[in-house]
Amino acid sequence: MLQPLEEIFARYSAVLLPVGTWEHDFLLQRFAREAAYAPGHGLLVLIPNLYSPEANVRILDPGDGVADALQRRNEWPGAIFSVRGENSFFVPFDEAYRAVAELRERDLLSVLDDARDRAAKQAAVAGRAHRRLLHLSDLHLGARQTDLRRTFLRSAVADIARSGEKLHRIVITGDLFDQPFSRHREQYTHFVNELSDLTQAEPIVVPGNHDQRIMGNKLGMFGNRRRQLIDLRWNRGPVHDEEAGIVFLCFDSSRTGTAARGGVGTDQLVDVASGYDAKRRISRYDDCLRIAVLHHHPYPYPQKGEVPVADERLSGRRWRPNRRFRERLLEMEDAEQFLAWCAARDVSLVLHGHRHRPRMIPASIKADEAPFGRHALLTVGCGTSLGAGGAPLSFNVIDWNPDAGNWSVVVMMSANDARGFRRVAIQAAPARDEEDW
């Protein structure tokens, strides 16, 4: 389907795509026309598809320029340049206009080389204000196939940290080890210590069903084994990261439920709410990003109308909507209550694991306290970060700009044979107007 477009793009040395919202329509349309009539040859100018300022934007298989543009949404309008054989890059509008103006006196590739250098410096400066979280899940340490991939995952994460995208904190959403045995817990402890040099902050950790149930399942009290959680450092209730401007609301979703099912329970919701309210009286939460962290998925797999973030060639697994019986054994029993609680508590992002499939589900949840009675909530699932059960390896990177109030989530995946991580999807949320709350 894309072959005709690829043939057209191949005729040009570079492609220019203006980026912005409908508020920038006149400016970007005029800029696109001027760029299209610039002297010289080899530049293809695309007419922009402009977004609503309030839109959540998702792009599958994004390039470097697209990802950077979405993470720097507060700097729109701007433009993405893509040079044949090289990575694309994003520049704010003034720099894009400068590059087009220079085409009157210089050749295309030399102008874009200089624009790329300036863009790299601007991106480095812009990145200093951002806080990046690494979201891992379903490590299942102690299982042979996951132990073999520890070094590969750590190397990939270290590459991100070295690239200038400093990691502020690591979040792990359960199934830390494969069985609730001491030797498995010790392997998890070693692994977390290996990651400790990547960030100075303590990791945010919640348990999963495999951390407290034999083979992840229980019937009544049979299979329940919480002994390893006693010595494990995991988070309960609210955690305020003042430097990052984030409040984490942490839940043990394996507290209730049989088999591999879960639920947080009303008592835990009350406990977390009480702790949140008590801390809010002495700390400023108004401008913080609120993130709920748990293991179980609050939406069934697959959700009706859900679009997978990665195609089957990478995931190696098909979505099977007819496997309802299996889903019933894994579901979160009080998911509707939990999501309503998140909406009422002004949570913007939910992080979970459990199903070994990455996903992103934007939703509008009824909330009487919210403007127009609806609250925007993005639920993000992480796959298995160490490839448990032969699944692809997966982790997410959350980019939060506390100064601008906007954030994004990038899904990274590798085939199970460790052929290399690549960016498979990005979802970006706009800044919220705090005056509306």
C-alpha positions as CSV (number, residue, x, y, z in Angstrom):
1,M,0.0,0.0,0.0
2,L,2.9,2.4,0.8
3,Q,5.0,1.4,-2.2
4,P,3.7,4.3,-4.5
5,L,4.6,6.8,-1.8
6,E,8.0,5.3,-1.2
7,E,8.7,5.6,-5.0
8,I,7.8,9.3,-4.9
9,F,9.9,10.0,-1.8
10,A,12.9,8.3,-3.4
11,R,13.0,11.0,-6.1
12,Y,13.8,13.7,-3.5
13,S,16.9,14.3,-1.3
14,A,14.8,15.5,1.6
15,V,11.3,15.8,2.9
16,L,9.8,18.7,4.9
17,L,6.7,18.2,7.1
18,P,5.3,21.2,9.0
19,V,4.0,20.3,12.5
20,G,1.4,22.1,14.6
21,T,-2.3,22.4,15.6
22,W,-5.1,24.1,13.7
23,E,-4.2,27.2,15.7
24,H,-1.1,27.4,13.5
25,D,-3.0,26.6,10.2
26,F,-2.4,29.9,8.4
27,L,1.2,30.2,9.4
28,L,2.1,26.6,8.4
29,Q,0.2,26.7,5.2
30,R,2.0,29.8,4.1
31,F,5.3,28.4,5.2
32,A,4.7,25.2,3.3
33,R,4.0,27.1,0.1
34,E,7.2,29.2,0.5
35,A,9.3,26.1,1.1
36,A,7.8,24.4,-1.9
37,Y,8.8,27.3,-4.2
38,A,12.3,27.7,-2.7
39,P,15.2,27.8,-5.2
40,G,17.0,24.6,-5.9
41,H,15.8,21.0,-6.3
42,G,15.3,17.9,-4.2
43,L,13.0,19.1,-1.4
44,L,9.6,17.6,-1.1
45,V,7.2,19.7,1.0
46,L,4.2,17.9,2.5
47,I,0.9,19.7,3.4
48,P,0.5,19.3,7.2
49,N,-2.4,17.4,8.8
50,L,-3.0,19.6,11.8
51,Y,-4.1,18.3,15.2
52,S,-6.6,19.8,17.7
53,P,-4.7,21.4,20.6
54,E,-6.5,19.0,23.0
55,A,-5.8,15.9,21.0
56,N,-4.0,12.8,22.2
57,V,-1.7,11.9,19.3
58,R,-0.5,8.3,18.6
59,I,2.0,7.4,16.0
60,L,3.0,3.8,15.2
61,D,6.6,3.1,14.2
62,P,7.7,6.7,14.6
63,G,11.1,8.0,13.4
64,D,13.4,10.2,15.5
65,G,12.0,13.4,14.2
66,V,8.4,12.4,14.9
67,A,9.2,11.2,18.4
68,D,11.1,14.4,19.2
69,A,8.4,16.6,17.8
70,L,5.7,14.9,20.0
71,Q,7.9,15.1,23.1
72,R,8.5,18.8,22.5
73,R,4.9,19.6,21.8
74,N,5.1,22.8,23.8
75,E,7.5,24.2,21.2
76,W,5.0,23.9,18.3
77,P,4.7,25.0,15.5
78,G,7.8,23.6,13.9
79,A,8.9,21.2,11.2
80,I,10.3,17.7,10.7
81,F,13.1,17.3,8.1
82,S,13.9,13.9,6.7
83,V,17.1,13.5,4.7
84,R,17.5,10.4,2.5
85,G,19.6,7.8,4.3
86,E,19.7,9.7,7.6
87,N,17.6,10.0,10.7
88,S,14.8,12.7,10.6
89,F,14.9,15.6,13.1
90,F,12.5,18.3,14.5
91,V,13.1,22.0,14.7
92,P,10.9,24.8,16.1
93,F,9.3,27.1,13.5
94,D,12.0,29.9,13.6
95,E,14.7,27.4,12.8
96,A,12.7,25.8,10.1
97,Y,12.0,29.2,8.5
98,R,15.7,30.0,8.7
99,A,16.7,26.8,6.9
100,V,14.2,27.5,4.1
101,A,15.4,31.1,3.7
102,E,19.0,29.9,3.5
103,L,18.1,27.8,0.4
104,R,18.2,31.0,-1.6
105,E,22.0,31.1,-1.2
106,R,23.1,27.6,-0.4
107,D,22.6,24.0,-1.5
108,L,20.0,21.9,0.2
109,L,22.1,19.3,2.0
110,S,24.6,21.8,3.5
111,V,21.7,23.8,4.8
112,L,20.1,20.8,6.4
113,D,23.4,19.6,7.9
114,D,23.7,22.9,9.7
115,A,20.0,22.7,10.7
116,R,20.5,19.2,12.1
117,D,23.5,20.4,14.2
118,R,21.4,23.3,15.7
119,A,18.5,20.9,16.2
120,A,20.7,18.6,18.3
121,K,21.8,21.4,20.5
122,Q,18.2,22.6,21.0
123,A,17.0,19.1,21.8
124,A,19.7,18.8,24.4
125,V,18.7,22.1,26.0
126,A,15.0,21.2,25.9
127,G,15.7,17.8,27.4
128,R,17.1,19.2,30.6
129,A,13.7,20.3,31.8
130,H,12.2,16.8,31.1
131,R,11.9,13.9,33.5
132,R,12.0,10.4,32.1
133,L,10.7,7.3,33.6
134,L,11.6,3.7,32.6
135,H,8.6,1.4,32.9
136,L,9.5,-2.3,33.3
137,S,7.2,-5.2,34.1
138,D,6.9,-9.0,34.3
139,L,10.5,-9.7,34.8
140,H,9.9,-13.2,36.0
141,L,13.4,-13.5,37.3
142,G,14.3,-17.1,38.2
143,A,13.0,-18.4,35.0
144,R,15.8,-19.6,32.7
145,Q,14.8,-17.6,29.6
146,T,14.6,-14.3,31.5
147,D,17.9,-14.8,33.3
148,L,19.6,-15.1,29.9
149,R,18.3,-11.7,28.8
150,R,19.2,-9.5,31.8
151,T,22.5,-8.2,30.2
152,F,20.8,-7.4,26.9
153,L,18.0,-5.4,28.6
154,R,20.4,-3.5,30.8
155,S,22.6,-2.6,27.9
156,A,19.6,-1.3,25.9
157,V,18.5,0.8,28.9
158,A,22.0,2.1,29.4
159,D,22.2,3.2,25.8
160,I,19.1,5.4,26.3
161,A,20.7,7.0,29.4
162,R,24.0,7.6,27.5
163,S,22.1,9.2,24.6
164,G,21.4,12.2,26.7
165,E,17.9,11.0,27.8
166,K,18.8,10.8,31.5
167,L,16.5,8.5,33.4
168,H,15.0,10.0,36.5
169,R,13.3,6.9,37.9
170,I,12.4,3.3,37.2
171,V,8.9,1.9,37.7
172,I,8.3,-1.9,37.8
173,T,4.7,-3.1,37.7
174,G,4.9,-6.5,39.3
175,D,5.9,-10.1,38.6
176,L,9.3,-9.3,39.7
177,F,10.2,-13.0,40.0
178,D,8.8,-16.1,38.5
179,Q,7.9,-17.9,41.8
180,P,7.7,-16.6,45.4
181,F,10.9,-18.4,46.4
182,S,13.9,-16.8,48.1
183,R,16.3,-17.7,45.3
184,H,14.1,-16.0,42.8
185,R,13.8,-12.9,45.0
186,E,17.6,-12.7,45.3
187,Q,18.0,-12.7,41.5
188,Y,15.5,-9.8,41.4
189,T,17.5,-7.9,44.0
190,H,20.7,-8.4,42.0
191,F,19.0,-7.2,38.8
192,V,17.7,-4.0,40.5
193,N,21.2,-3.3,41.9
194,E,22.6,-3.6,38.3
195,L,20.2,-0.9,37.2
196,S,20.9,1.4,40.2
197,D,23.7,3.3,38.5
198,L,21.2,4.5,35.8
199,T,19.2,6.6,38.2
200,Q,19.7,8.1,41.6
201,A,16.1,7.8,42.8
202,E,14.7,4.7,44.4
203,P,12.6,2.6,42.0
204,I,8.8,2.6,42.3
205,V,7.9,-1.1,42.7
206,V,4.5,-2.9,43.1
207,P,4.1,-6.7,43.4
208,G,2.3,-9.0,41.0
209,N,0.5,-12.3,41.3
210,H,3.7,-14.4,40.7
211,D,5.4,-12.6,43.6
212,Q,2.9,-13.9,46.1
213,R,1.2,-17.0,44.6
214,I,2.6,-20.4,43.5
215,M,2.8,-20.3,39.7
216,G,0.9,-17.0,39.9
217,N,-2.3,-18.7,41.0
218,K,-4.3,-19.4,44.2
219,L,-7.6,-21.1,45.1
220,G,-8.8,-19.9,48.5
221,M,-5.7,-19.9,50.6
222,F,-4.0,-22.6,48.6
223,G,-1.1,-21.2,46.5
224,N,-0.9,-18.0,48.6
225,R,2.6,-17.3,49.6
226,R,3.5,-13.7,50.6
227,R,6.6,-14.5,52.6
228,Q,9.0,-13.0,50.0
229,L,7.2,-9.7,50.0
230,I,8.0,-9.1,53.7
231,D,11.7,-8.4,52.9
232,L,11.1,-6.8,49.6
233,R,11.1,-3.1,49.2
234,W,7.9,-2.2,47.4
235,N,5.7,0.9,47.5
236,R,2.3,1.3,49.1
237,G,0.0,4.3,48.7
238,P,1.2,7.7,47.5
239,V,4.8,8.6,46.7
240,H,5.5,12.2,46.0
241,D,8.6,12.9,43.8
242,E,8.9,16.6,44.3
243,E,11.9,17.0,42.0
244,A,10.1,15.4,39.1
245,G,6.7,16.9,39.9
246,I,5.0,13.4,39.9
247,V,2.8,11.7,42.5
248,F,2.7,7.9,42.2
249,L,-0.3,6.1,43.6
250,C,0.8,2.6,44.2
251,F,-1.5,-0.5,44.5
252,D,-1.1,-4.2,45.2
253,S,-3.6,-5.5,42.7
254,S,-3.0,-9.2,43.8
255,R,-4.5,-8.5,47.2
256,T,-7.8,-10.0,46.1
257,G,-8.9,-12.4,43.4
258,T,-8.5,-16.2,42.7
259,A,-6.5,-18.0,40.1
260,A,-4.4,-15.3,38.4
261,R,-7.2,-12.6,38.8
262,G,-6.7,-9.5,40.8
263,G,-8.3,-6.5,42.4
264,V,-7.3,-3.6,44.6
265,G,-10.4,-3.7,46.9
266,T,-12.3,-0.9,48.5
267,D,-10.2,-0.9,51.6
268,Q,-7.0,-0.3,49.6
269,L,-8.6,2.5,47.6
270,V,-9.6,4.2,50.9
271,D,-6.1,3.7,52.3
272,V,-4.4,5.3,49.3
273,A,-6.9,8.2,49.2
274,S,-6.4,8.9,52.9
275,G,-2.7,8.9,52.5
276,Y,-2.9,11.1,49.4
277,D,-5.1,13.6,51.2
278,A,-2.9,13.7,54.2
279,K,0.2,14.4,52.2
280,R,-1.5,16.9,49.9
281,R,-2.2,19.2,52.9
282,I,1.6,19.6,53.4
283,S,2.8,19.3,49.8
284,R,1.9,21.1,46.6
285,Y,0.3,18.6,44.3
286,D,-1.6,20.9,42.0
287,D,0.9,20.9,39.1
288,C,2.0,17.3,39.5
289,L,1.4,14.5,37.1
290,R,-0.5,11.8,38.9
291,I,0.3,8.2,37.9
292,A,-1.5,5.1,39.2
293,V,0.8,2.0,39.4
294,L,-0.5,-1.6,39.6
295,H,0.1,-5.0,38.1
296,H,-3.3,-6.1,36.7
297,H,-4.8,-4.7,33.6
298,P,-8.0,-2.6,34.1
299,Y,-9.2,-3.2,30.5
300,P,-9.7,-6.7,29.0
301,Y,-7.4,-8.0,26.3
302,P,-8.2,-7.0,23.6
303,Q,-10.5,-4.1,24.4
304,K,-13.2,-3.6,21.8
305,G,-11.8,-1.5,18.9
306,E,-8.3,-1.6,20.3
307,V,-5.4,-1.2,17.8
308,P,-2.3,-3.1,18.8
309,V,0.8,-1.0,19.2
310,A,2.9,-3.6,17.4
311,D,2.1,-5.9,14.5
312,E,2.1,-9.7,14.7
313,R,5.5,-10.0,12.9
314,L,7.2,-8.5,15.9
315,S,5.0,-9.7,18.7
316,G,4.8,-13.3,17.3
317,R,1.3,-13.6,18.8
318,R,-2.1,-13.1,17.5
319,W,-4.9,-11.2,19.2
320,R,-7.6,-13.7,19.9
321,P,-10.8,-12.0,20.9
322,N,-12.5,-15.4,21.4
323,R,-10.3,-16.5,24.2
324,R,-12.7,-15.2,26.8
325,F,-12.2,-18.0,29.3
326,R,-8.5,-17.3,29.6
327,E,-9.2,-13.6,30.1
328,R,-11.6,-14.4,32.9
329,L,-8.8,-16.2,34.8
330,L,-6.5,-13.1,34.5
331,E,-8.9,-10.2,34.7
332,M,-9.0,-7.4,37.3
333,E,-12.3,-7.9,39.1
334,D,-12.9,-4.3,40.3
335,A,-11.5,-2.6,37.2
336,E,-14.5,-0.3,36.7
337,Q,-14.4,0.9,40.3
338,F,-10.7,1.5,40.0
339,L,-10.9,3.5,36.8
340,A,-13.7,5.7,38.3
341,W,-11.5,6.3,41.4
342,C,-8.6,7.3,39.1
343,A,-10.8,9.8,37.2
344,A,-12.2,11.3,40.5
345,R,-8.6,11.6,41.9
346,D,-7.3,13.4,38.7
347,V,-5.0,10.6,37.7
348,S,-3.7,11.1,34.1
349,L,-1.8,7.9,33.5
350,V,-2.2,4.3,34.7
351,L,0.8,1.9,34.4
352,H,0.3,-1.8,34.5
353,G,1.7,-5.2,33.4
354,H,0.4,-8.8,33.7
355,R,-0.5,-9.8,30.1
356,H,2.9,-9.6,28.6
357,R,1.6,-7.3,25.8
358,P,2.3,-3.6,25.5
359,R,-0.7,-1.5,24.9
360,M,-2.0,2.1,25.2
361,I,-5.7,2.9,25.8
362,P,-6.9,6.5,25.9
363,A,-10.3,6.9,27.5
364,S,-12.7,9.6,28.6
365,I,-14.0,8.6,32.1
366,K,-17.1,10.0,33.7
367,A,-16.1,12.3,36.6
368,D,-18.4,14.8,38.1
369,E,-15.4,16.9,39.4
370,A,-13.9,17.2,35.9
371,P,-14.6,19.9,33.3
372,F,-17.7,18.9,31.3
373,G,-18.0,15.9,33.5
374,R,-15.4,13.8,31.7
375,H,-11.7,13.0,32.6
376,A,-9.0,12.0,30.1
377,L,-7.1,8.9,31.3
378,L,-4.4,7.0,29.4
379,T,-3.8,3.4,30.5
380,V,-0.4,2.0,29.4
381,G,0.5,-1.7,29.7
382,C,4.1,-2.9,29.5
383,G,4.9,-6.3,28.0
384,T,7.4,-8.6,29.6
385,S,10.7,-6.7,29.9
386,L,12.8,-9.9,29.9
387,G,10.8,-11.9,27.3
388,A,9.1,-14.4,29.7
389,G,7.4,-17.3,28.0
390,G,9.0,-16.6,24.6
391,A,7.3,-13.2,24.3
392,P,9.0,-10.1,22.8
393,L,11.0,-8.0,25.3
394,S,9.3,-4.7,26.0
395,F,9.7,-1.5,28.1
396,N,8.2,1.9,28.0
397,V,9.7,5.4,28.4
398,I,7.5,8.1,29.9
399,D,8.7,11.7,29.1
400,W,7.3,14.4,31.4
401,N,7.9,18.1,31.0
402,P,6.8,19.6,34.3
403,D,7.4,23.2,33.1
404,A,5.0,22.8,30.1
405,G,2.7,20.2,31.7
406,N,2.8,17.8,28.6
407,W,3.9,14.2,28.5
408,S,4.4,11.3,26.2
409,V,4.9,7.5,26.3
410,V,7.2,5.6,24.0
411,V,6.9,1.8,23.6
412,M,10.2,-0.1,22.9
413,M,10.2,-3.7,21.8
414,S,12.7,-6.4,20.6
415,A,12.0,-9.8,19.3
416,N,12.7,-12.6,21.8
417,D,16.0,-13.5,20.1
418,A,17.4,-10.1,21.2
419,R,17.9,-8.7,17.7
420,G,17.5,-5.2,19.1
421,F,15.0,-2.8,20.6
422,R,13.2,-0.4,18.4
423,R,10.6,2.3,19.0
424,V,7.2,0.9,17.9
425,A,4.7,3.5,19.1
426,I,4.5,6.9,20.8
427,Q,1.5,8.6,22.4
428,A,1.6,12.2,23.4
429,A,-0.8,14.1,25.6
430,P,-1.3,17.9,25.6
431,A,-0.7,20.1,28.6
432,R,-3.8,20.4,30.8
433,D,-5.2,23.8,31.8
434,E,-4.9,23.8,35.5
435,E,-7.4,26.6,35.8
436,D,-10.1,24.2,34.7
437,W,-9.6,22.2,37.9
